[in-house]
Structures are given as C-alpha cells and as structure tokens.
Amino acid sequence: MAKKSKKKETPKVNEELEGFTMNINSFGEISSSFSIDKINEFLNKNVDDKKLRDREDSKKDPSKGDH
C-alpha cells in the first residue's frame, strides 16, 4: 500500500493574522512571527472571554477612555 504524502496546506486565517507562523524548537521554546502584544490585541478584539462577561468594569468601552 502506498504512503499518503502530507501536503503543507496553509490554514484559512483572519486577514489580520495573514502571515502568522508559530514554531516550537527542540527546547520547547515558542517563536512567533507576530509580537505577543499584537496577538493579544487581536484576541481582545475578536474573542469573547466567558470569565469576564458579567464584570462591571469590562462593560465600559475602552476606546472612550473611561477608566
């Protein structure tokens, strides 16, 4: 029986994450093509955090400067 060849397909990603790569070296260190700040900014904007959903301070709009 012939072996199936694995093709490296690029996954479908959000436009903002185009070109993002993440690698783990032999020592277990994670390297990324984006800074952690850029990744966190994307996650904060696009992912709902269930743990923070009902908190009063998270309901304020951070773009208005209400702190």
N, C-alpha and C positions, 0 to 999 in steps of 0.2 A: 504494500500500500504506500502511495506517495505521501510525503510530508506536506502539510499545508504551509505555505510561506506566509509569514506575517508581514503585511504591508504597514508601513508607518503612515497612518492617516492622521491628519491634523483635525482635532476635535472642533466642533462648532462652538464658537465663543461669542460673548457680547463684544460689540465693536470697540468698547473702551478697553478691553483686555486683549485686543489683537496683538500678537507678537509676544505674549506672556509665556514664559517657559519656567519650569521648576525642576531642579535636579537634586538628587541626594548622592553624595560621594561615598567612598568606601568607609569613611569615618563617621557617617551618619549626619554630616553637616548638610544643611539645606541651602541651596543657592537659587536665586531667582533673577529673572531679567527685569523685574519691577521692584521698586523700593517698597518696604513694608508699609510706609505711610500711604503710598498710592493704593496699595491693596486694601488697607483699612478704610480709606476714603471711599473706595468703590463699594465695599461691603456695607458700610454705614448707610450709604445712599440707597442701595438696592436690596438689602436683606432685612426682613423683619425679625427682631430679637424677641422671642416669646417671653423671656425673663423680664424684659424691660417694658413690656406692653402696657401694664397698668400703673406705672410710676408716674407721679405728678410732674416731676422735673423733666421727664422725657417727652411730655406733650407740648412743651414750648418749642417754637420754631427757631432753630439755631441761626438761621440766616437773618433774623430780625435783631439779633444781639441781646435778647432777653436772657440774662444770667442771674 
